[in-house]
Amino acid sequence: MKNRFRGAAVIAAVAALTLAGCSDPGAGGGDSAPAEWPAQDADLSGTTLTIWAAQNSNTVPESVVEGFEELTGAQVDVVTIPDPYEQSVQTKVATGDTPDLAFWQPTASMLTALNASTNLQPLDDAPWLDSYKPELRDITGILDDTRYAALITTPAVEGVYYNKEVFAANGITDVPANWDEFVQTGRDLKAKGVTPFFDFGGGTPWATQWWVQVQLADAAKDGLWDRVNANEETFTDPTIQGAIDTYDSLIQEGLFNENLKTATFEDQGPALLSGDAAMAVQVNSFFGQLQSLADTAELDEKIGFFPISPSGNVGTFIPDQSNALVAFKTGDAKREAGARQLLSYWLGDGYADFVEAQSTVSLQTDVDSSAEVPQALLAVSDSLADSVGSMQALAIANPDLYLNLGDLIQGTMTTAEVGEATQKQFAELAKAIGAAGF
């Protein structure tokens, strides 16, 4: 029931936003002249701007807000929207309640979910675009050839975090160079009494889907998600269904932690850091947990990262809502310009301070990454240049694959049922947004 309810809520939100866009064509939608970008220090005394943020991103703007308010005289209020963040935002926007800026997952499916062409300001002529590293400039944030999201931190990458000391103690001198070597490394470790992989199925098993998606990297480069979007290929066809089947086969082989069904995200970091498990397929947010458990020096000593794909070391990128901001069409020209100005400052004069305050990797060629960034996160960033988009980045809709895989782990779904349920929901979401072929 849990996954069905969530899917129904998403479909309802998408439909409401679509209808809202159709019923009010004068609310900022349609073609318009390119927006002007105010100077970063233009006076905004008496102007209040609102930023919506999730519980895990509401402190991210602190250094930027402080500097911008001092420079311009504006007031910037950061408002925390309750979880589930994306659904809460969609519900508010569908009723006409919008902020000036919001943290948002800058993928095609999630920009579509906000009815971007009607509700969001285009950012195509932003003055900071050429400051991005070339491989990051156009990696995400674009829908129907229009840029609607400003990337502020490097997108997350699905790949393998591993314990260097466990590898060394068991004679593993090189990281696996493809999926088959990765699985064989797991089998070799198991033969020596080491738990190869750690995952979690208890609670909300959101990381389960990474195991399927990294297996799809080569197919994604070959247009998999374009075919899925056109209803020419489905989750029950051999490519995606085969990845689901393979994930289950690794579980049945005993390559995961014994408490797979009950383990939680909070258990994963300590297991990898202590060496109780050798590897975890995860994204950048996992490293935040590791940073809460150890300092940079210990992490550099113990934790490494490598991307993985069937044929090589190709990463799968998956931007999340903490990576980017969108600016809304509020109908107030001064506030809309102020929102653009804040973005210009964030990715302009305020960016170096932001990178240091967040101890993060820089997106820009002329701004150095923080010295506090561990080597594993630098490896994640380096992998982006050759990475391919995830389901969330490239598909027109984002079904509850992870919840269905959680049901698989708990024994309440078969692999075939996972594929069928995911495809059914994907088709419903695609139909709700008016996608051709559905």
C-alpha positions as CSV (number, residue, x, y, z in Angstrom):
1,M,0.0,0.0,0.0
2,K,2.8,2.4,0.8
3,N,4.2,2.5,-2.8
4,R,0.8,2.6,-4.4
5,F,-0.2,5.6,-2.2
6,R,3.0,7.5,-3.1
7,G,2.5,6.8,-6.8
8,A,-1.1,8.0,-6.7
9,A,0.0,11.2,-4.9
10,V,2.7,12.0,-7.5
11,I,0.3,11.4,-10.3
12,A,-2.3,13.6,-8.7
13,A,0.3,16.4,-8.1
14,V,1.5,16.2,-11.7
15,A,-2.0,16.3,-13.1
16,A,-2.9,19.3,-10.8
17,L,0.2,21.2,-12.0
18,T,-0.6,20.5,-15.6
19,L,-4.2,21.6,-15.3
20,A,-3.1,24.7,-13.4
21,G,-0.7,25.6,-16.3
22,C,-3.5,25.1,-18.8
23,S,-6.1,27.1,-17.0
24,D,-4.0,30.2,-16.5
25,P,-1.9,30.9,-19.6
26,G,-1.4,34.5,-18.6
27,A,0.4,33.6,-15.4
28,G,3.9,34.0,-16.8
29,G,3.9,31.2,-19.3
30,G,4.6,31.3,-23.0
31,D,7.4,32.9,-25.0
32,S,8.8,36.2,-23.8
33,A,11.9,38.4,-24.4
34,P,15.1,37.3,-22.6
35,A,15.1,38.5,-19.0
36,E,17.6,41.1,-17.9
37,W,20.1,40.1,-15.2
38,P,20.7,42.9,-12.6
39,A,24.1,43.7,-11.3
40,Q,25.0,41.6,-8.3
41,D,25.1,44.6,-6.0
42,A,21.9,46.4,-7.3
43,D,20.0,47.9,-4.4
44,L,17.1,45.7,-3.2
45,S,16.2,47.6,0.0
46,G,12.6,46.9,1.0
47,T,12.5,43.7,-1.1
48,T,11.9,40.3,0.6
49,L,12.8,37.1,-1.2
50,T,11.8,33.6,-0.1
51,I,13.7,30.4,-0.7
52,W,12.0,27.1,-0.1
53,A,14.3,24.3,1.2
54,A,14.1,20.8,2.4
55,Q,15.1,19.7,5.9
56,N,18.5,18.5,4.6
57,S,19.2,21.7,2.5
58,N,17.8,24.5,4.7
59,T,21.2,25.5,6.1
60,V,23.0,25.4,2.7
61,P,22.2,29.0,1.8
62,E,23.4,30.6,5.0
63,S,26.7,32.1,3.8
64,V,25.1,33.3,0.6
65,V,22.1,34.9,2.3
66,E,24.3,36.7,4.8
67,G,26.5,38.1,2.0
68,F,23.7,39.0,-0.3
69,E,21.7,40.8,2.4
70,E,24.7,42.9,3.4
71,L,25.5,43.7,-0.2
72,T,22.0,44.6,-1.5
73,G,19.8,45.5,1.5
74,A,17.4,42.7,0.6
75,Q,15.8,40.4,3.1
76,V,16.0,36.7,2.3
77,D,13.8,34.2,4.2
78,V,14.7,30.5,4.0
79,V,11.5,28.5,4.6
80,T,11.7,24.8,5.4
81,I,9.1,22.7,3.6
82,P,8.2,19.5,5.4
83,D,9.1,16.1,4.0
84,P,8.3,14.6,1.6
85,Y,9.7,17.7,0.1
86,E,9.0,17.2,-3.5
87,Q,5.4,16.2,-3.0
88,S,4.8,19.1,-0.6
89,V,6.2,21.6,-3.1
90,Q,4.2,20.3,-5.9
91,T,1.0,20.5,-3.9
92,K,1.7,24.1,-2.9
93,V,2.6,25.2,-6.4
94,A,-0.6,23.5,-7.8
95,T,-2.6,25.8,-5.5
96,G,-0.7,28.9,-6.6
97,D,1.5,29.2,-3.6
98,T,5.1,29.8,-4.9
99,P,8.4,31.1,-3.5
100,D,10.9,33.3,-5.3
101,L,13.5,30.4,-5.4
102,A,13.4,26.8,-4.4
103,F,15.8,23.9,-4.1
104,W,14.8,21.4,-6.7
105,Q,16.0,18.3,-8.4
106,P,17.1,19.6,-11.8
107,T,16.0,16.6,-13.9
108,A,13.7,16.5,-16.8
109,S,11.1,14.5,-14.9
110,M,11.1,16.8,-11.9
111,L,11.1,20.0,-14.0
112,T,8.1,18.6,-15.9
113,A,6.5,17.9,-12.5
114,L,6.6,21.6,-11.8
115,N,5.2,22.5,-15.2
116,A,8.4,24.5,-15.8
117,S,7.4,26.4,-19.0
118,T,4.5,28.0,-17.1
119,N,5.8,28.2,-13.5
120,L,9.6,28.8,-13.7
121,Q,11.8,31.6,-15.0
122,P,14.1,30.5,-17.9
123,L,17.8,30.9,-17.1
124,D,19.3,30.6,-20.5
125,D,21.2,33.9,-20.6
126,A,22.6,33.7,-17.0
127,P,25.9,35.5,-16.7
128,W,27.5,32.7,-14.7
129,L,27.1,29.9,-17.2
130,D,30.5,30.2,-18.7
131,S,32.1,30.0,-15.3
132,Y,31.0,26.3,-15.0
133,K,33.5,23.6,-15.7
134,P,32.8,22.6,-19.4
135,E,31.6,19.1,-18.5
136,L,29.1,20.5,-15.9
137,R,27.7,23.4,-17.8
138,D,24.9,21.5,-19.5
139,I,24.8,18.3,-17.6
140,T,21.4,18.9,-16.1
141,G,18.7,21.6,-15.4
142,I,17.5,21.7,-19.0
143,L,14.0,20.8,-20.3
144,D,12.9,21.1,-23.9
145,D,16.1,23.0,-24.7
146,T,15.4,25.6,-22.0
147,R,17.5,26.0,-18.9
148,Y,15.3,26.2,-15.7
149,A,17.7,25.2,-12.9
150,A,20.9,26.6,-11.6
151,L,23.4,24.0,-10.5
152,I,25.1,25.1,-7.2
153,T,26.9,21.8,-6.2
154,T,28.1,18.8,-8.1
155,P,25.4,16.2,-9.0
156,A,25.5,13.0,-7.0
157,V,27.0,9.9,-8.7
158,E,25.9,6.3,-8.3
159,G,29.0,4.3,-7.7
160,V,31.0,2.1,-5.3
161,Y,32.4,3.3,-2.0
162,Y,34.9,0.9,-0.6
163,N,37.1,0.3,2.4
164,K,40.7,0.6,1.3
165,E,42.1,-1.2,4.3
166,V,39.8,-4.2,3.6
167,F,40.9,-4.3,0.0
168,A,44.6,-4.1,1.0
169,A,44.3,-6.8,3.8
170,N,42.8,-9.2,1.2
171,G,45.3,-8.6,-1.5
172,I,43.1,-6.4,-3.8
173,T,45.5,-3.9,-5.3
174,D,43.3,-2.5,-8.1
175,V,39.7,-1.5,-8.1
176,P,37.4,-3.5,-10.4
177,A,37.4,-2.3,-14.0
178,N,33.9,-3.5,-14.9
179,W,30.7,-5.1,-13.5
180,D,32.0,-8.7,-13.8
181,E,35.2,-7.8,-12.0
182,F,33.2,-6.0,-9.3
183,V,31.0,-9.1,-8.7
184,Q,34.0,-11.4,-8.7
185,T,35.8,-9.2,-6.2
186,G,32.7,-9.6,-4.0
187,R,32.8,-13.3,-4.3
188,D,36.6,-13.4,-3.5
189,L,36.0,-11.4,-0.4
190,K,33.1,-13.6,0.7
191,A,35.4,-16.7,0.3
192,K,37.7,-15.1,2.8
193,G,35.0,-14.4,5.3
194,V,34.4,-10.8,4.5
195,T,30.9,-9.3,3.9
196,P,31.3,-7.9,0.3
197,F,28.3,-5.6,0.0
198,F,26.2,-3.6,2.4
199,D,22.7,-2.5,1.5
200,F,19.5,-1.9,3.5
201,G,15.9,-3.0,3.0
202,G,14.4,-1.9,6.3
203,G,12.6,1.4,6.5
204,T,12.9,3.3,3.2
205,P,15.2,1.3,1.0
206,W,16.0,4.2,-1.4
207,A,19.5,2.9,-2.2
208,T,18.3,-0.4,-3.6
209,Q,17.7,1.2,-7.0
210,W,21.4,2.2,-7.4
211,W,22.2,-1.5,-7.8
212,V,19.9,-1.7,-10.8
213,Q,20.8,1.6,-12.3
214,V,24.6,1.2,-12.4
215,Q,23.9,-1.9,-14.5
216,L,22.1,0.2,-17.0
217,A,24.9,2.8,-17.6
218,D,25.9,1.3,-21.0
219,A,22.3,1.0,-22.2
220,A,21.6,4.6,-21.0
221,K,24.5,5.8,-23.2
222,D,22.8,3.9,-26.0
223,G,19.5,5.7,-25.6
224,L,17.7,3.3,-23.2
225,W,15.7,6.1,-21.5
226,D,14.8,7.7,-24.8
227,R,13.2,4.4,-25.8
228,V,11.5,4.0,-22.4
229,N,10.2,7.6,-22.7
230,A,8.7,6.8,-26.1
231,N,7.1,3.5,-24.9
232,E,9.4,1.6,-27.2
233,E,11.0,-0.3,-24.4
234,T,9.7,-1.1,-20.9
235,F,10.9,-2.1,-17.4
236,T,9.8,-5.6,-18.2
237,D,12.0,-6.0,-21.3
238,P,15.3,-7.8,-21.0
239,T,17.6,-4.8,-20.2
240,I,16.0,-3.4,-17.1
241,Q,14.3,-6.6,-16.0
242,G,17.7,-8.3,-16.4
243,A,19.3,-5.8,-14.0
244,I,16.6,-6.4,-11.5
245,D,17.1,-10.2,-11.8
246,T,20.9,-9.8,-11.4
247,Y,20.5,-7.7,-8.2
248,D,18.2,-10.4,-6.7
249,S,20.7,-13.1,-7.7
250,L,23.5,-11.4,-5.8
251,I,21.2,-11.2,-2.8
252,Q,20.4,-14.9,-3.1
253,E,24.1,-15.7,-3.4
254,G,24.6,-14.3,0.0
255,L,26.9,-11.4,-1.0
256,F,25.1,-8.9,1.2
257,N,25.0,-8.2,4.9
258,E,23.0,-10.8,6.8
259,N,20.6,-8.1,8.2
260,L,19.7,-6.8,4.7
261,K,16.0,-6.9,5.5
262,T,16.2,-4.9,8.7
263,A,19.3,-2.7,8.2
264,T,18.9,1.1,7.8
265,F,20.8,3.9,6.2
266,E,22.2,4.8,9.6
267,D,23.8,1.3,9.8
268,Q,25.6,1.5,6.4
269,G,28.3,4.2,7.2
270,P,29.6,2.5,10.4
271,A,29.7,-0.9,8.6
272,L,31.9,0.4,5.8
273,L,34.1,2.6,8.0
274,S,34.8,-0.2,10.4
275,G,35.4,-2.7,7.7
276,D,32.5,-4.9,8.7
277,A,31.6,-4.6,5.0
278,A,33.9,-4.0,2.1
279,M,31.7,-2.0,-0.4
280,A,28.5,-0.1,-0.8
281,V,26.8,1.2,-4.0
282,Q,25.7,4.7,-3.0
283,V,25.5,8.3,-3.9
284,N,27.1,11.5,-2.4
285,S,24.6,11.9,0.4
286,F,26.1,8.7,1.9
287,F,29.4,10.5,2.2
288,G,27.8,13.1,4.4
289,Q,27.1,10.3,6.9
290,L,30.7,9.2,6.7
291,Q,31.9,12.8,7.4
292,S,29.8,12.8,10.5
293,L,31.6,9.7,11.7
294,A,35.3,10.5,10.8
295,D,37.5,13.5,9.9
296,T,38.9,14.1,6.5
297,A,42.3,12.5,7.3
298,E,40.6,9.2,8.5
299,L,38.3,9.2,5.5
300,D,41.2,9.7,3.1
301,E,43.0,6.7,4.7
302,K,40.1,4.3,4.7
303,I,37.5,5.2,2.1
304,G,37.8,5.2,-1.7
305,F,35.3,5.5,-4.6
306,F,35.1,4.1,-8.1
307,P,32.3,4.3,-10.7
308,I,31.0,1.0,-12.2
309,S,29.1,-0.1,-15.3
310,P,28.8,-3.3,-17.2
311,S,31.7,-2.6,-19.5
312,G,33.9,-0.3,-17.5
313,N,34.1,2.5,-14.9
314,V,31.3,4.8,-16.0
315,G,29.4,6.7,-13.3
316,T,25.6,7.3,-13.3
317,F,24.8,10.8,-12.2
318,I,21.6,11.6,-10.3
319,P,21.2,15.3,-9.3
320,D,19.1,15.8,-6.2
321,Q,17.2,18.7,-4.8
322,S,20.2,20.0,-2.8
323,N,22.2,20.4,-6.0
324,A,20.2,23.1,-7.7
325,L,17.7,26.0,-7.5
326,V,14.8,27.1,-9.6
327,A,13.4,30.6,-9.8
328,F,9.6,31.0,-10.0
329,K,7.4,33.3,-12.1
330,T,5.6,35.1,-9.3
331,G,4.1,37.9,-11.4
332,D,6.1,40.4,-9.3
333,A,8.7,41.8,-11.7
334,K,10.9,43.3,-9.0
335,R,11.0,40.0,-7.0
336,E,11.6,38.0,-10.2
337,A,14.6,40.2,-11.0
338,G,15.8,39.9,-7.4
339,A,15.7,36.1,-7.6
340,R,17.9,36.3,-10.7
341,Q,20.2,38.7,-8.9
342,L,20.5,36.3,-6.0
343,L,21.4,33.5,-8.3
344,S,24.0,35.7,-10.0
345,Y,25.6,36.5,-6.6
346,W,25.4,32.9,-5.4
347,L,27.3,31.7,-8.5
348,G,29.3,34.9,-8.8
349,D,31.0,37.0,-6.0
350,G,29.5,34.8,-3.3
351,Y,30.5,31.5,-4.8
352,A,34.0,31.1,-3.3
353,D,32.7,31.7,0.2
354,F,29.9,29.3,-0.4
355,V,32.4,26.5,-1.4
356,E,34.4,27.1,1.7
357,A,31.4,27.3,4.0
358,Q,30.0,24.0,2.6
359,S,33.4,22.3,2.4
360,T,32.4,21.2,-1.1
361,V,33.7,20.6,-4.6
362,S,33.7,23.6,-6.8
363,L,31.7,23.7,-10.1
364,Q,33.7,26.5,-11.5
365,T,37.1,26.6,-13.3
366,D,38.3,29.7,-11.4
367,V,37.2,28.7,-7.9
368,D,39.2,26.0,-6.1
369,S,37.4,23.2,-4.2
370,S,37.6,23.4,-0.4
371,A,40.7,21.9,1.1
372,E,38.4,20.0,3.4
373,V,36.9,17.9,0.6
374,P,38.0,14.2,1.1
375,Q,39.7,12.4,-1.8
376,A,36.7,10.1,-2.4
377,L,34.5,13.0,-3.1
378,L,37.0,14.5,-5.5
379,A,37.0,11.1,-7.3
380,V,33.2,11.3,-7.5
381,S,33.5,14.7,-9.1
382,D,36.1,13.5,-11.5
383,S,33.8,10.7,-12.7
384,L,31.2,13.2,-13.8
385,A,33.0,14.0,-17.1
386,D,32.4,10.5,-18.5
387,S,29.1,9.8,-16.6
388,V,25.7,9.0,-17.9
389,G,22.3,10.1,-16.6
390,S,20.3,8.0,-14.2
391,M,16.6,7.1,-14.6
392,Q,15.8,10.3,-12.6
393,A,18.0,12.4,-14.9
394,L,16.8,11.0,-18.3
395,A,13.4,9.5,-17.9
396,I,10.3,11.6,-18.3
397,A,8.9,10.2,-15.0
398,N,10.3,8.7,-11.9
399,P,8.4,5.6,-10.7
400,D,8.9,4.0,-7.3
401,L,11.5,1.4,-8.4
402,Y,13.2,1.6,-5.0
403,L,10.0,0.8,-3.1
404,N,9.3,-2.2,-5.3
405,L,12.9,-3.4,-4.8
406,G,12.4,-3.0,-1.1
407,D,9.3,-5.3,-1.4
408,L,11.5,-7.7,-3.3
409,I,14.0,-7.8,-0.4
410,Q,11.2,-8.4,2.1
411,G,9.9,-11.2,0.0
412,T,6.5,-9.7,-0.9
413,M,7.3,-9.2,-4.6
414,T,9.0,-11.3,-7.2
415,T,11.5,-9.8,-9.7
416,A,8.9,-10.1,-12.4
417,E,6.4,-8.2,-10.2
418,V,9.0,-5.5,-9.6
419,G,9.3,-4.9,-13.3
420,E,5.6,-5.0,-13.9
421,A,4.7,-2.7,-11.0
422,T,7.3,-0.2,-12.0
423,Q,6.3,-0.2,-15.6
424,K,2.6,0.3,-14.8
425,Q,3.3,3.3,-12.6
426,F,5.7,4.8,-15.2
427,A,3.1,4.5,-17.8
428,E,0.5,6.2,-15.5
429,L,2.9,9.1,-14.8
430,A,3.8,9.5,-18.5
431,K,0.1,9.5,-19.4
432,A,-0.6,12.1,-16.7
433,I,1.9,14.6,-18.2
434,G,0.6,13.9,-21.8
435,A,3.6,12.0,-23.1
436,A,3.2,10.7,-26.6
437,G,2.8,6.9,-26.9
438,F,1.0,6.4,-23.6
